Amino acid sequence: MVSSEEISPLRSWFSSFLSSSSPKCKEHCKDCSEANDDDRWERERAFDIADTLETGMAREIVTEFTHPLRRARQLWKFQVERSADNLQYRLLSGNGDFLMYARVSLEIRQVGFFLYDPDENQNLYNGAKPAFSMSWSKDKTEWCIVQERCENCQFSPKHLTCACYGKQQIAWISHHRKPIGAGIFNCMEVQVPGLHEDGSRVVWCPLTGRDDLSVAIDDDSQEAHELITKEPSWNDQIQSLVLDFKGREIISSAKNFQLGMAHNPEHVLCQYGKIGAQTFGLDFKYPLSAIQAFGISLSTIFWT
């Protein structure tokens, strides 16, 4: 279903607004060796997409999920629904429309993000081909979101793309813990690509000569933005850490957090809080995109 302008800040079928030489591919690159299977699947899938286009429900443009939301004073409200096994997640708009599906694969330390709901679009959903993926380190403290088809080299031959060199990075996330009062606070630092002066996004492709997003970035540079968690306060009366989630009635959870720019973390740009047994409120605004906010929120799956 198409969300109204008042409900969703995403554009296109959601709504009308958003706001050097290449190295040779590694010899045994898995992504490059699967070309035949990929092409065959895409040909078969094209007929299903054509049928879906007629209904206005095709979802093939991933940039709709990577564009920052339109500038606004308030946080745009979304929600995340979690499955009973805690391994499947759905991002929904404020009025409950489906936006994105995520599946956690513990054995390969990866979260796959898909534009189709497997329960509703079985012909279009392919669990082996996520639009985005997020991997984490063995100690669960470092997380990286990548776009599977890089915007910078998507039209290049497969052996000349960045698929074998880290892929287009969407966000890098680091976790640590610190004591506050008698409690333990889960902290987060996030690096996301910045915006050019004309408002276009910086495409963080490894073939453009940029360092990894995890590398420290000059504070004066607009190449990337750094966000950090807003620290809660310790409340002696209720013996708990507390944060003010404006506009939300939040249930106490170790996964609750608020994010702001590193130079002004008190100005909240993203907040994630438990609002039901398996439901979380995810509210965010410019300069974050849907995939960045959704991925950042799911990086808390191991927080206790």
One Martini backbone bead per residue (centre of mass of N, CA, C, O) as a GRO file, in nm:
protein
  304
    1MET     BB    1   0.099   0.033   0.017
    2VAL     BB    2   0.044   0.375   0.001
    3SER     BB    3   0.177   0.634   0.156
    4SER     BB    4   0.137   0.920   0.283
    5GLU     BB    5   0.294   1.214   0.330
    6GLU     BB    6   0.226   1.227   0.641
    7ILE     BB    7   0.349   0.938   0.713
    8SER     BB    8   0.591   0.932   0.494
    9PRO     BB    9   0.942   1.021   0.404
   10LEU     BB   10   0.933   0.847   0.163
   11ARG     BB   11   0.960   0.779  -0.160
   12SER     BB   12   0.783   0.708  -0.421
   13TRP     BB   13   0.584   0.447  -0.329
   14PHE     BB   14   0.559   0.590  -0.055
   15SER     BB   15   0.657   0.883  -0.157
   16SER     BB   16   0.758   1.216  -0.288
   17PHE     BB   17   0.984   1.228  -0.048
   18LEU     BB   18   1.353   1.325  -0.001
   19SER     BB   19   1.618   1.364   0.043
   20SER     BB   20   4.094   0.526  -1.092
   21SER     BB   21   4.217   0.223  -1.127
   22SER     BB   22   4.112  -0.098  -1.130
   23PRO     BB   23   4.135  -0.375  -0.973
   24LYS     BB   24   4.165  -0.695  -0.980
   25CYS     BB   25   4.006  -0.967  -0.947
   26LYS     BB   26   3.976  -1.219  -0.763
   27GLU     BB   27   4.005  -1.542  -0.858
   28HIS     BB   28   3.792  -1.656  -0.610
   29CYS     BB   29   3.532  -1.500  -0.653
   30LYS     BB   30   3.209  -1.563  -0.578
   31ASP     BB   31   3.044  -1.336  -0.716
   32CYS     BB   32   3.168  -1.394  -1.011
   33SER     BB   33   3.091  -1.718  -1.033
   34GLU     BB   34   2.751  -1.656  -1.028
   35ALA     BB   35   2.639  -1.536  -1.299
   36ASN     BB   36   2.454  -1.752  -1.427
   37ASP     BB   37   2.250  -1.782  -1.196
   38ASP     BB   38   2.169  -1.487  -1.180
   39ASP     BB   39   2.064  -1.451  -1.472
   40ARG     BB   40   1.844  -1.666  -1.461
   41TRP     BB   41   1.685  -1.551  -1.225
   42GLU     BB   42   1.630  -1.269  -1.351
   43ARG     BB   43   1.463  -1.366  -1.592
   44GLU     BB   44   1.236  -1.499  -1.428
   45ARG     BB   45   1.170  -1.244  -1.251
   46ALA     BB   46   1.078  -1.034  -1.466
   47PHE     BB   47   0.783  -1.133  -1.491
   48ASP     BB   48   0.700  -1.064  -1.199
   49ILE     BB   49   0.767  -0.762  -1.215
   50ALA     BB   50   0.573  -0.688  -1.441
   51ASP     BB   51   0.318  -0.757  -1.281
   52THR     BB   52   0.381  -0.564  -1.038
   53LEU     BB   53   0.389  -0.294  -1.194
   54GLU     BB   54   0.081  -0.282  -1.254
   55THR     BB   55   0.028  -0.233  -0.928
   56GLY     BB   56   0.272  -0.049  -0.798
   57MET     BB   57   0.479  -0.277  -0.621
   58ALA     BB   58   0.753  -0.237  -0.711
   59ARG     BB   59   1.108  -0.300  -0.563
   60GLU     BB   60   1.416  -0.192  -0.723
   61ILE     BB   61   1.500   0.083  -0.568
   62VAL     BB   62   1.745   0.129  -0.331
   63THR     BB   63   1.777   0.447  -0.306
   64GLU     BB   64   1.518   0.489  -0.132
   65PHE     BB   65   1.691   0.371   0.130
   66THR     BB   66   1.956   0.587   0.109
   67HIS     BB   67   1.807   0.831   0.145
   68PRO     BB   68   1.746   1.090   0.307
   69LEU     BB   69   1.540   1.241   0.484
   70ARG     BB   70   1.345   1.482   0.524
   71ARG     BB   71   1.342   1.771   0.652
   72ALA     BB   72   1.284   1.802   1.014
   73ARG     BB   73   1.199   1.851   1.340
   74GLN     BB   74   1.091   1.582   1.356
   75LEU     BB   75   1.046   1.257   1.406
   76TRP     BB   76   1.015   0.984   1.227
   77LYS     BB   77   0.777   0.719   1.239
   78PHE     BB   78   0.847   0.384   1.331
   79GLN     BB   79   0.857   0.015   1.310
   80VAL     BB   80   0.958  -0.295   1.481
   81GLU     BB   81   0.928  -0.638   1.404
   82ARG     BB   82   0.957  -0.936   1.594
   83SER     BB   83   1.023  -1.248   1.617
   84ALA     BB   84   1.013  -1.519   1.828
   85ASP     BB   85   1.333  -1.595   1.745
   86ASN     BB   86   1.494  -1.316   1.680
   87LEU     BB   87   1.556  -1.338   1.331
   88GLN     BB   88   1.311  -1.144   1.251
   89TYR     BB   89   1.245  -0.837   1.058
   90ARG     BB   90   1.022  -0.542   1.042
   91LEU     BB   91   0.971  -0.256   0.857
   92LEU     BB   92   0.751   0.009   0.947
   93SER     BB   93   0.534   0.229   0.926
   94GLY     BB   94   0.327   0.427   1.111
   95ASN     BB   95   0.067   0.255   0.962
   96GLY     BB   96   0.199  -0.052   0.883
   97ASP     BB   97   0.372  -0.051   0.642
   98PHE     BB   98   0.574  -0.215   0.442
   99LEU     BB   99   0.946  -0.191   0.382
  100MET     BB  100   1.130  -0.417   0.546
  101TYR     BB  101   1.346  -0.709   0.554
  102ALA     BB  102   1.503  -0.915   0.816
  103ARG     BB  103   1.782  -1.159   0.845
  104VAL     BB  104   1.935  -1.375   1.072
  105SER     BB  105   2.278  -1.518   1.051
  106LEU     BB  106   2.470  -1.671   1.279
  107GLU     BB  107   2.678  -1.855   1.118
  108ILE     BB  108   2.773  -1.576   0.937
  109ARG     BB  109   2.739  -1.301   1.063
  110GLN     BB  110   2.438  -1.196   0.936
  111VAL     BB  111   2.238  -0.939   0.780
  112GLY     BB  112   1.953  -0.940   0.579
  113PHE     BB  113   1.815  -0.715   0.330
  114PHE     BB  114   1.473  -0.674   0.214
  115LEU     BB  115   1.211  -0.555  -0.013
  116TYR     BB  116   1.065  -0.826   0.050
  117ASP     BB  117   0.806  -1.022   0.163
  118PRO     BB  118   0.794  -1.363   0.208
  119ASP     BB  119   0.475  -1.371   0.282
  120GLU     BB  120   0.385  -1.190   0.007
  121ASN     BB  121   0.662  -1.235  -0.207
  122GLN     BB  122   0.777  -1.522  -0.320
  123ASN     BB  123   0.864  -1.455  -0.625
  124LEU     BB  124   1.061  -1.198  -0.534
  125TYR     BB  125   1.189  -1.347  -0.314
  126ASN     BB  126   1.553  -1.376  -0.222
  127GLY     BB  127   1.756  -1.509   0.023
  128ALA     BB  128   2.039  -1.483  -0.160
  129LYS     BB  129   1.946  -1.156  -0.236
  130PRO     BB  130   2.028  -0.895  -0.094
  131ALA     BB  131   2.041  -0.549  -0.083
  132PHE     BB  132   2.155  -0.581   0.209
  133SER     BB  133   2.431  -0.597   0.454
  134MET     BB  134   2.528  -0.723   0.791
  135SER     BB  135   2.822  -0.738   0.976
  136TRP     BB  136   3.012  -0.910   1.239
  137SER     BB  137   3.210  -0.953   1.486
  138LYS     BB  138   3.305  -1.187   1.713
  139ASP     BB  139   3.256  -0.965   1.960
  140LYS     BB  140   3.011  -0.767   1.865
  141THR     BB  141   3.144  -0.450   1.813
  142GLU     BB  142   3.140  -0.473   1.488
  143TRP     BB  143   2.970  -0.299   1.216
  144CYS     BB  144   2.860  -0.356   0.863
  145ILE     BB  145   2.710  -0.177   0.596
  146VAL     BB  146   2.601  -0.296   0.274
  147GLN     BB  147   2.582  -0.271  -0.073
  148GLU     BB  148   2.550  -0.504  -0.317
  149ARG     BB  149   2.498  -0.263  -0.534
  150CYS     BB  150   2.690  -0.042  -0.659
  151GLU     BB  151   2.659   0.287  -0.771
  152ASN     BB  152   2.948   0.325  -0.908
  153CYS     BB  153   2.975  -0.003  -1.042
  154GLN     BB  154   2.703  -0.134  -1.171
  155PHE     BB  155   2.801  -0.104  -1.497
  156SER     BB  156   3.023  -0.291  -1.457
  157PRO     BB  157   3.201  -0.538  -1.475
  158LYS     BB  158   3.228  -0.772  -1.234
  159HIS     BB  159   3.556  -0.767  -1.233
  160LEU     BB  160   3.527  -0.423  -1.179
  161THR     BB  161   3.415  -0.435  -0.905
  162CYS     BB  162   3.361  -0.407  -0.539
  163ALA     BB  163   3.271  -0.700  -0.445
  164CYS     BB  164   3.589  -0.789  -0.357
  165TYR     BB  165   3.632  -0.490  -0.169
  166GLY     BB  166   3.355  -0.450   0.039
  167LYS     BB  167   3.179  -0.260  -0.084
  168GLN     BB  168   2.928  -0.050  -0.030
  169GLN     BB  169   2.914   0.176   0.226
  170ILE     BB  170   2.668   0.278   0.483
  171ALA     BB  171   2.787   0.163   0.768
  172TRP     BB  172   2.953   0.214   1.091
  173ILE     BB  173   2.976   0.014   1.399
  174SER     BB  174   3.030   0.077   1.756
  175HIS     BB  175   3.083  -0.102   2.064
  176HIS     BB  176   3.025  -0.025   2.417
  177ARG     BB  177   3.090  -0.008   2.774
  178LYS     BB  178   2.947   0.177   3.065
  179PRO     BB  179   2.937   0.318   3.367
  180ILE     BB  180   2.624   0.427   3.536
  181GLY     BB  181   2.624   0.427   3.829
  182ALA     BB  182   2.460   0.107   3.876
  183GLY     BB  183   2.500   0.087   3.569
  184ILE     BB  184   2.493  -0.029   3.222
  185PHE     BB  185   2.608   0.117   2.920
  186ASN     BB  186   2.521   0.115   2.586
  187CYS     BB  187   2.738   0.196   2.332
  188MET     BB  188   2.763   0.420   2.031
  189GLU     BB  189   2.929   0.431   1.709
  190VAL     BB  190   2.881   0.628   1.402
  191GLN     BB  191   2.938   0.587   1.045
  192VAL     BB  192   2.847   0.804   0.772
  193PRO     BB  193   2.790   0.917   0.487
  194GLY     BB  194   2.784   1.206   0.338
  195LEU     BB  195   2.743   1.534   0.190
  196HIS     BB  196   2.720   1.730  -0.057
  197GLU     BB  197   2.663   2.055  -0.145
  198ASP     BB  198   2.414   1.951  -0.341
  199GLY     BB  199   2.298   1.689  -0.154
  200SER     BB  200   2.449   1.459  -0.231
  201ARG     BB  201   2.575   1.153  -0.193
  202VAL     BB  202   2.819   0.966  -0.059
  203VAL     BB  203   2.996   0.713  -0.226
  204TRP     BB  204   3.132   0.423  -0.054
  205CYS     BB  205   3.373   0.325  -0.258
  206PRO     BB  206   3.672   0.145  -0.276
  207LEU     BB  207   3.741   0.252  -0.585
  208THR     BB  208   3.776   0.576  -0.487
  209GLY     BB  209   4.001   0.573  -0.233
  210ARG     BB  210   3.862   0.513   0.023
  211ASP     BB  211   3.844   0.451   0.328
  212ASP     BB  212   3.734   0.311   0.577
  213LEU     BB  213   3.477   0.403   0.787
  214SER     BB  214   3.645   0.330   1.055
  215VAL     BB  215   3.814   0.557   0.993
  216ALA     BB  216   3.925   0.835   1.089
  217ILE     BB  217   3.768   1.159   1.065
  218ASP     BB  218   3.763   1.464   0.979
  219ASP     BB  219   3.577   1.710   1.128
  220ASP     BB  220   3.577   1.905   0.856
  221SER     BB  221   3.453   1.685   0.706
  222GLN     BB  222   3.186   1.577   0.462
  223GLU     BB  223   3.224   1.266   0.405
  224ALA     BB  224   3.134   1.225   0.714
  225HIS     BB  225   2.937   1.102   0.987
  226GLU     BB  226   2.911   1.134   1.346
  227LEU     BB  227   2.766   0.916   1.588
  228ILE     BB  228   2.617   0.916   1.921
  229THR     BB  229   2.526   0.835   2.225
  230LYS     BB  230   2.303   0.914   2.458
  231GLU     BB  231   2.321   0.967   2.785
  232PRO     BB  232   2.209   0.851   3.062
  233SER     BB  233   2.047   0.840   3.372
  234TRP     BB  234   2.048   0.788   3.715
  235ASN     BB  235   1.781   0.634   3.909
  236ASP     BB  236   1.729   0.583   4.240
  237GLN     BB  237   1.425   0.520   4.266
  238ILE     BB  238   1.432   0.287   4.018
  239GLN     BB  239   1.706   0.162   3.954
  240SER     BB  240   1.780   0.325   3.667
  241LEU     BB  241   1.811   0.392   3.346
  242VAL     BB  242   1.740   0.711   3.173
  243LEU     BB  243   1.521   0.823   2.904
  244ASP     BB  244   1.380   1.067   2.678
  245PHE     BB  245   1.102   0.960   2.485
  246LYS     BB  246   0.968   1.149   2.276
  247GLY     BB  247   0.648   1.028   2.187
  248ARG     BB  248   0.705   0.774   2.385
  249GLU     BB  249   0.619   0.456   2.524
  250ILE     BB  250   0.857   0.292   2.719
  251ILE     BB  251   1.022  -0.003   2.761
  252SER     BB  252   1.236  -0.161   2.935
  253SER     BB  253   1.570  -0.179   2.773
  254ALA     BB  254   1.890  -0.256   2.652
  255LYS     BB  255   1.811  -0.151   2.343
  256ASN     BB  256   1.785   0.128   2.416
  257PHE     BB  257   1.823   0.438   2.215
  258GLN     BB  258   2.024   0.739   2.138
  259LEU     BB  259   2.105   0.967   1.864
  260GLY     BB  260   2.383   1.186   1.779
  261MET     BB  261   2.589   1.405   1.714
  262ALA     BB  262   2.904   1.431   1.834
  263HIS     BB  263   2.872   1.757   1.887
  264ASN     BB  264   2.533   1.685   1.958
  265PRO     BB  265   2.374   1.442   2.137
  266GLU     BB  266   2.111   1.594   2.245
  267HIS     BB  267   2.035   1.589   1.943
  268VAL     BB  268   1.802   1.385   1.823
  269LEU     BB  269   1.803   1.150   1.530
  270CYS     BB  270   1.776   0.870   1.697
  271GLN     BB  271   1.533   0.617   1.806
  272TYR     BB  272   1.515   0.316   2.027
  273GLY     BB  273   1.215   0.142   2.145
  274LYS     BB  274   1.026  -0.036   2.352
  275ILE     BB  275   0.651  -0.114   2.297
  276GLY     BB  276   0.671  -0.435   2.305
  277ALA     BB  277   0.735  -0.760   2.310
  278GLN     BB  278   0.794  -0.735   1.958
  279THR     BB  279   0.820  -0.408   1.971
  280PHE     BB  280   0.958  -0.115   1.800
  281GLY     BB  281   1.064   0.208   1.807
  282LEU     BB  282   1.155   0.403   1.504
  283ASP     BB  283   1.322   0.716   1.513
  284PHE     BB  284   1.394   0.955   1.244
  285LYS     BB  285   1.632   1.170   1.058
  286TYR     BB  286   1.802   1.390   0.928
  287PRO     BB  287   2.065   1.216   0.753
  288LEU     BB  288   1.905   0.961   0.757
  289SER     BB  289   1.825   0.642   0.656
  290ALA     BB  290   1.654   0.356   0.651
  291ILE     BB  291   1.894   0.153   0.650
  292GLN     BB  292   2.056   0.283   0.875
  293ALA     BB  293   1.848   0.272   1.105
  294PHE     BB  294   1.780  -0.029   1.088
  295GLY     BB  295   2.069  -0.137   1.124
  296ILE     BB  296   2.139  -0.001   1.392
  297SER     BB  297   1.910  -0.135   1.556
  298LEU     BB  298   2.015  -0.442   1.491
  299SER     BB  299   2.294  -0.414   1.649
  300THR     BB  300   2.129  -0.490   1.938
  301ILE     BB  301   2.067  -0.808   1.956
  302PHE     BB  302   2.300  -0.857   2.204
  303TRP     BB  303   2.179  -0.683   2.410
  304THR     BB  304   2.177  -0.688   2.798
   0.00000   0.00000   0.00000
